[in-house]
Amino acid sequence: MGYLSFEDIQEIHNLVANYCITTDNADADAFMRECWVEPSEFGGYESGPFGSMKTWQEMYDFEKHHV
């Protein structure tokens, strides 16, 4: 089994903290900025219960309604 570097662990902790803070504050803009890739890098998202989103904008619109 591989081990995570200290830097990887810090990045994971930071991502989880940003997720919790942005969703607790219902801040879809910060959620998308801090927890997702840039629009040009977005390759789609498939979530069984929530359906699929092909573009970053679709994901953003979804999150504005659900965060």
N, C-alpha and C positions, 0 to 999 in steps of 0.2 A: 504494500500500500504506500502511495506517495504522501509526502508531507507538504503542507502549505507553507510558503515563506511568511515571515513576519509582515511583509508589505501586503501580501495577498490577504492575510487575516485582517489587517487594518482596513483594506478596501472593502472587504465583505461587511465588516462591522459598520463602516461608514454608509454603505448602501442600505443596510437594514435600518440604521438610525434615520437616514433621509426618508426612506419609505414610511416609517412610523410617524415621523414629524409631519411630512407633507399630507399624509392621509388623515391624521388627527386634525390637522388644520384645514382640511378640505381644500387644499391648494393644488388644483390640477396643473397649473402652469409650472410650479416648482416640482411637482411629481414627475412631469414629463421631462423637465430639464435635468433633474438630479438622478432619476431612476431609469431612464431610457436612453437609447442612442439618439444621435442627431437624425433629423428627418431623412437626410441623404443616405444614411446607413441602415435605415429601417427596412427589414426584409419581410415584414408581415408577422402576424401573431395568431396562433391557433389556440383557442381555449374552448374545450368541449362545451361547458355550460354557457359561456358567453359568446360563442361563435368565433368567427375569424375576422380579422381586420387586415386588409392588404396594404394599407398605407399608414404612415405616421399620423396624418390628419384624422383618419378614421379612429385610430387609437385615442388621440387627443379628445375628439368629440365624445367618445365613449367615457373617458375618464372625467371630463367636465361634468358629466351627468351622474357618475357613480362614485367619485372620490368624496 
